[in-house]
Amino acid sequence: MKARFEAFPRDKVQLLDGEFKRRFDVNRYYLMSLSSDALTFNHRLEAVLDQLTKPAEHTGWEDPGCQIRGHFLGHWLSAAARIWASTGDVEIKAKADAIVAALAKCQEQNGDGWVFSIPEKYLEKAVRKQRVWAPHYVLHKTLMGLVEMHTLAGNAQALDVLVKAADWFHKWTKQFSRDEMDDILDYETGGMLEAFADLYAVTGDRKHRALIERYDRRRLFDPLARGEDVLSLRHANTMIPEIYGAARAAEVLAAQGAEDDRFRTIATKFWDAVVPSRMYATGGHTHGEVWSKPNELAGTLVEQNQELCTAYNMMWLTKTLFRWTGDPKYADYYERNLINGILSAQHPETGMITYYHAFKTGGVKKWGSRTADFWCCYGTGVQANAEYPNAIYFHAGDTLVINLLTASRVEWDGLTLTQQTVYPENGKATITVEKAAKGKPPTGRRTILVRVPWWAPKKATISVNGQAQSGLKPSSYCEIARTWKAGDTIEIDYPMTLSAAPMPDDKNLVAAMYGPMVLAGLTDGDAKRRGDAQRRLDTPIKGDPAKPASWLKQGDGLRFRTKGQPTDLDFIPMWQVINQRFGIYFRVTA
């Protein structure tokens, strides 16, 4: 199996000033503000490494009395590795390296390869089917952080710790029959399959291949491959990391000469079972952490919709499916979640994360605190906000793909492309071609594919050196083949327009969108509008900016106000909501 496109090495893409760099930097500041002692507290406590007499600095889900204590550290290491790989940030690299060394000391103290923040007996409780809170989920996080510290940050000690930890799992799982292992996997196993696939990709060790086979969750995967509904009303974030594990296993096994179409089929069918039939206008999903039934979303608007973990993990899977196929539907879906899920779930000033989005009208974003709470979405959030540079551009041979309008610079085999834009505030971008600082400029024709998103209107334009390109269609690529040279420019203009996004099972329950952005109506309870729900929001919502023609300027914000309603409301992009009460779905009556 050969992927159609690959992401660029992380050091080849640099974020420039704009919303995404601001969020990236806020995230980095938060990561660095946390003390290493507090981050490793639960791992050191489990190893009885020190006399830990002072109270834990981190509480909530990181409290030593919590059964999933220590889960955050793996996310922290992953985010730090991504930041280092993208920016060469030596300060965060040094902090992360020191944390890996602390984990190695914990493993040495334990003496059997165990390097985790919870005791082995939690797994034994799961084997005996006694109540315990997702031990594999916690263990995976440490493995994941070590994987990325090795593969992205070049830390050799991380690989040594990983191999010893994998030896522990190889011995432990060897005692179980297939049926017994399947019973164990019915507990939330997180990304264990992904972690062992990643490790096998590095080592090629048959023991690590065996762990891929043992963590193959056939009770989920096989009926899914047969086309059965395995999602409805089941816990969502249990599944998505397992499915991504299948996708990663497909890639790794193929690279080792053992093609596995079954794993590829599982990943693709799962995505198709989620999008669009279980998707809100935001691109997110779930109510109370469970999947809806297909196309039955109207009755699921509660205070606990769109768990951040599920949005990010679906994006992680989606990026892989895009690389495999180059299908723009995956890039369209990724963008929806990027703006309405990831940006929307991070406080722009503090970097704090919200667990859910409240889609029940009058809801509010509930932000976590710096050293308390530590919900699962804290970890997901710091990873997601370190991932911005890695999905803008893709490449294959002499072809470059531009998937996102993000202020950035990419080095492409002798050329550098600089993208200037104020996206997501508007859909304009200027891309300038320059000679790379190193290497010879290329000769001959090369192709740039510019994504035309699903929301692009008929008057969308792309021009090269002032010459308009023809045949632009939403959810496609504009193919530009030429001999590129320094000074060439690509001008992109996708004017954003208002559109309606009705529920699939209730066409009069409508969300408003402006380009790819879901608009939030600022209200503590009014959820009714008058108008025609089937029109493109000429009614119930009229584009009536409260500011003059310059209202699209970066930092000035986007604001709409309804006209002629019993109660007129202001609407702003959901990702710009901080402490206001809001709703996104409104019932429209004639």
N, C-alpha and C positions, 0 to 999 in steps of 0.2 A: 504494500500500500504506500503510494507516494502522495504526499500532500501537494495540492496545487500551489499554495503559497506558504511562506514562512514569515513570522514576525522578524523584525530586524534585531540584531544584537542590541541589548539595552543601552550600551554606551554610544550607539549610533543615532539615538533620538534624544533630543533635548527640548524640554518645555521652555517656552518663552513667556514673557509677561502676559498674563490673562487669568481668567477665572480658575482654570485647572492648575496652573502653577501656584496660585495663591492657596488653593486647597491642599496641594502637595506639600507646600512649605508649612502650613499650619499643622498638618499631620506629622511632619518631621519634628517640629518643635514639641508637639505633645509626646512623641516617642522619646525624645531626648530628655524630657522633664521627669521621666519616671526613673527612680533609682534602681540600679542593678541588683542591689541587695533585696529590694522589695519584689522585683521581677522573679528572682530565683528562690525566694523564701520557701515556697512549698516544696520545691525539688530538694532543697537542702534539709528541710524538716523531715521529709520522707527518708532521706539517706542517713539521718541522725549525724550529719556532718559537723554541726556546730552546736554549741549550747545557745539555742535561740530563746532567749528569755524575754525579749521585748515583744509587744503586741505586733501583729501583722500590720504593715502600712496599707496594704491593699485589702479591701473588704468586698462585700457583695459575693459574687460568684468566685472570687479569689480568696475568700476567707478560709483559713485552715480547717474550719468545720464543714465546709461545703464539699460535696462529693465530686465536683468537677473542678476543684481548685487546681491551678497551674495551667489551665487550658490557654490562657492569654499569652503565655511566654512564647509558644511556638509561632503564633501570629506576629508577635513583636519581632522575632528573628526573621521571619519571612519578609515583613515590611522593611526592616533594616537592610536585608540583603538586596531587595529590589531598589531601594534608594541608593545604596552603594553602586550597584551595577549600572544605574542610570546616570549618576552624577559624580562618582568617585569621591563621595563624602567620607573623608578619612576619620572624622570624629565619630560618626555613627558606626563605621566599620570597626574601629577600635573597641567601642562599647560592646558591639555584637560578638567580636572575637573573644573578649573577656568573659562574656556570658557562656559561650560554648565551652571555654576552659573550665568554668564553674560546673557545667553539666558533666564534663569528663571526670571531675573530681567526685561528683555524686555517684557516677557509674562505678568508679574505682572503689569507692567506699561500700557500695552495695555488693560488689564482687561477683555478680552473675549476669552482667549485661543490663540489668534494670537501671533506667535513667530517668524515671518518671516521677510525677508529683503525687501520685496516688499509689496505694499498696497493691501488690499482685492479687491479694485476696478479693479485691473488687471483681476481678475477672472470674475467680472461682465462684463468687456469689452468682454471677451471671450464668455460669455453667449449671449451677444447681437451681436455676430459675427463681432465685430469690431477688427481692426488690433492690435495685442498685441503679444509679443514675449514669447511664451511658459511659462506661469506662473506656471502651475503644475510642469513642469520640475524643476523650481527653488525651489518650495516648497518641492518637494520630497527630494532634497539634504539635507535640514535641518533635515527632518524626518529620513532619512537614517543615518545621523551622530549620531542622538540621539539614534536610535535603537541600533547601534553598541556600543555606549558608555555604554548602559545598558547591552546588552547581552554579550559583550566581555570584557568590562572594569568594569562591576559591579557597575556602577554609578546609584544609586537609584533616584537621582534628575532628571536624563535624562528620566526615565520612567514617573515620575510625569508630566514633561513638555509634553511628548508625549501624555499622556492620555488627558490632557487638550486641546492640539492641535487637537486630534482626535474628541473630543466633538464638536469643532468648525465645522469640516468637516461633522460630523453627522447631525448637525442642518442645515448646508448650503445645503447639497445635498438632504435633506428630502423634500424640496420644489419642486423638479423637477420630472416630469414624466420620464418613461423609455426612451422615444424618446428624450426628452430634455436632459437627462443625456448622451445619446449616442452622441448628437450633441456636448456637452461639451468635451467628450472624443475624438472627432475628432481633437482637438488641441493636441499638444504633451504633454502627461501626464507622461512621464518618468516612474519611478518605483513606482508610487503611490499604485498600487495593491500589489506590493511586500512589501511596508512599512506597509500597513494595515494587510497583512497576517502575517508579522513578529510580529506585535503588538498583533494580535489575538492569536498567538502561546504563547505569554507571559501571557495574561490576561484571555483568554477564554470569554471575554465580548461579549454579543450578539450585542452590538452596533458596535463593531469592525468586527464582522461577517457580519453585514449589509453593512459596508463599502467595504468589499470584493465583495459583490454582486453588489453594485452600481458602483464600478470601474472595473467591468467585461466588457471589451470592445468587445461586441458581434459583432459589425460591422466588426471587424478584425478577431476575433476568430472563428466565425461560418463558414464563407466561407473557412477559412484556414482548419478547421476540415473536411470540405467536400472535400478537395483536390484542391480547386481553387487557381489560382495564384494571390496572394494578394501582392506580393513583387515587381514585375517588375516596374522599373522607379519610385519607391516611396521612400520617405525619410527613410533611414535605421535605424538610431539610435532612431527614434520615436518608432519603433516596438520592438527592441530587449529587452529593459527593460520591456515592457508590456508583452512579451512572458515569460520572466523570472518570472514576477509576477504570471503568470498562473502556472508555474512550482512550485513556492513556495506555492501558494494557494492549489495546489494538495496535497502537503506534509502536510500542516497545517490542512487542512480539514480532511485528512485521520487520522491524529493523534487525532483529536477530534471526530473520529467515523463517519465522513461524507465523505466517499470515493467519489472522483470525477474523473472518468476516462476521462471525457471531457477535463479537464485542462491538464491532462497528455498527451492526444492525441494531443492537440494543441502544446505543447512544443516539442514533438517528430517530428511532421510533419513540424513544422517550421524549425527545425535543418536540416531535410532531404531536405528541399527546398533550403537551403543555401549551404550545403556541399554535393558534391564538385562542383555543377553546377555553383555556383556564387563565386567561390573561386579562387584567384590567387595562384601561387606557394608558396607564403608566408603564406598562410592560411587566409590572410586578404581579404577584399572585398570592394566594393563601388568605385564609381567615382563621385566626386562632391557631396558626401554624399548620393547618391542614389544607389539602387540595379540595377545591370544589368538584362537583360533577361537571362533565363537559357542558359548556354553554349554559350553566346555571349559576350566574353570578349576581343577579339582582338582589337576592335575599342574603347576601354575604357581607354587606357593608357594616362593619363593626369598628370598635376602637382598636382592634388588633389585626389590621390587614398588612399586607406587604412586609413581611419580615425581611430585614436587610440581608440576612444570611442567604435566603433563597434567591433574592435578586442577584447578588454577586455570584453565587455558585452557578446559577443558570448562565450568567455572562461568561464565566470561566469555561463552561461546556460549549457555549455558543462560539467562542473564539476558535476552539478546536474544530468545530464543524465548518466554520468559515474557511479555515486553512485547508481542510480536506477538499472543499468543493468550490470555493470562490463565489458562492451563491449570495447575492446582495441581500436576500431576506434575513440572513444571519446578521449582517452588518446593521440593517435597519432595526432589528430587535435589540442588538447590543446598544445602539444609540438611545433608544427609548429608556432603557434601564439606567444607562450612564447618567442621564440628565434627571430623570424623575425618580430614580432609585438611589444612586450613589451620591450625587451632589445634594439631593434633597435630604439625605439622612445624616449629613455632617454639618455641625454648627460652623458657620463660616469664620467665626472669630476665635472660638475656643478649641475647635477640632473634636468636640464631644459628639457622640453618636446617639441616634435614636434607634430603639429596638424595632418598633413597628411604625407604620403610618396609619393614622386613624382615618378611615374613609367614611365613617359615620359622620354626618354633617354636624359641625360644631366641635369636632375633635381638635386636639392640639398635639404638637410634637413634644414628646417627653424626653428631654436630653439627660444623658447620664452625667456623672460627675468625674473629676479627674482621677481619684484614687478609690472610689467606691463603685458599686454596681457591677461593672465588668461582665455584663451579659455576653452571650455568645457573639452578638453583633458588634461588640467593641472590637474583638479580634478581627472579625470579617471587615469591619470598617477601616482599621489601620492598614490592612492589606490592600483593600480596594483603592484607597486614596494614595497608595504608593504605586499603583498599577497604571496610572493615566498615560504615561508615554508609550506603553507597549501595545496599544491597539489602534494607533493612528495610521500607521503605514505597514504594508506588507510587501513582499517581493518574491520573485521567482525568475531566475535567468536575467533577461534584459527587460523585465517588466516590473514596474513599481505601482502599487495600489495605494490610493489615498482614500481612507475610509471615513475619517472624521475631520471636521473643520475645527482644528485646535491650534492655537498659536504655538509653533514648534519649529524645530530644524532637524532634518534628517540627512545623514551622510550616505550617499548612494553611489558606490563604485566610481569614485573620481569626480562626482558632482555633489553639491550640497543644495538642498531645497529648503527655503525659508518660507514658512507660512505665517502671514499676519492676518489676524481676524479678531473680532470681539465676540465670537460665538461663545456661549449659546444665546447671547442677546439678539444676534441677527445672523442671517445666513450668507454673509459676504466674506470672501477671503481673497487675498492676493498671494500667490506663490511665486517666488523668484528663484531662478536657477543661478547658481554660482559655481565657480570652480572650487573643488575641495582643496583644503589646505595641504593635504598630502595626496600623493598619487597622481597619475596622469589622467587628464580628462578623457572620457571615452570617445570613440569614433563610431560612426554607423548609427542606424536607426534604432531607437529604443522607444518603448511604449510606457505611457503613464495612463493608468485607469483611474478616473475620478468618479467616485460614487455620486450618483444622482439619487437622493433619498426619497423615500416613499411620500414625504410631505411636500416635495418640490412642486410648485405650481407650473402652469403652462408657460408662464413668462420667465421661467428660470433660464439663466444663460451661463455659458462657459466660453471664454475667449482665450486664444493664445496669441500674444503679441498684437492684440486688438482684433484678431480675426475670429468671428463667432463660429463655434462648433455647432453642427446640426444634429438632429435626431435624438435630442435629449428626452428620455422617458423616466418617469418615477420608478424607483426601485430597480435601477440598472447601473451600468457603467458607461461613461463617456470615454472612448478609447482614442488616445492622442498619440500617434506614432510619428516620430521625426528625429532628426539629428539634433539633439539638445545641446545648447551652448550657453555660456555665461551671459546673463542679461535677459534671457527668455523669461517671460512672465505668463502665468495662468491666472486669469481673473474669473472668480466664481461669484455668482449672484443668485442665491435662492431666496427670493422674497418670501417671508413668512406670512401666512394667512391664517385666519380663524377657521376652525373646522369643528364639527361635532363628532363625538365618539360615543355612540349609544351602547348600552348593555346588549349583549347578544340575545337575551331572553326578555328584554323589556325595552323596546325602542324609544319609549318616552322617558327613560332614565338616562340622562345625557351628561357626559363630561365635555368640557370645552378645551380645545387645544389651540396653541399658536405655534405653527411649525411643529417641531417634535416635543414641545413643552406642554404638559398638562397645566391648566390654569386652576388656581384655587380661589374659590369664592370666599371672601372674608366675612364670616357670619358665625354666630353662636348657635344657629338652629334653623334659619330660613332655608328650606330646601325645595321651594316651589318656584317655577318660572312660568310665564305665559309666552306662547309662541309656537313655532312649527319646528318640532324636534328633527325633522328630516332635512331641513335646509342647512346650509353651511354657516349657521349662526348669524345670518342677517338678523334673525331672532332665534333664540331668546337673548343672545348676547351680541351687542354691536361693538365693533372696534371703534371705540370713542376715547382715544388717549386723553388723559387729563392734562397732558402737557403739549407744547407745540411740536412742530415737525421734527425737532431734534431729540424726541423722547427715546430713540433707540440708542443713544450714545452710551458707551460703556460706563457702568456705575450709576447711571441715571435711573435705572430700573424700568420695568415694563408695567403698565397699569391700564386696565380697562374698566369701564363702568357701564352697567346696563342702563337702558333708557326705557321709560314707559312701563316699568314693572310696579306692582304694588309697593314693593320695597326694593329700591335699586341698590346693587352691591358692587363693590370693587373686586376685581379679579387680578391676581398677580401670578406669575409662574410658581408652581408648587415648590420648586427648589429654592425660591427666595423667601418662603415662609420661615420665620424663626419662632416667634412666640404667639402669633395671632391664631385665633380659632378659625377653622376653615372647613369647607366641604369641597369635594370635586365632582360628585354626581348630584344632579338636580332634576327633579321631576318636572316635566314640561307639559302644560295643559293648554288647550286652545283658548 
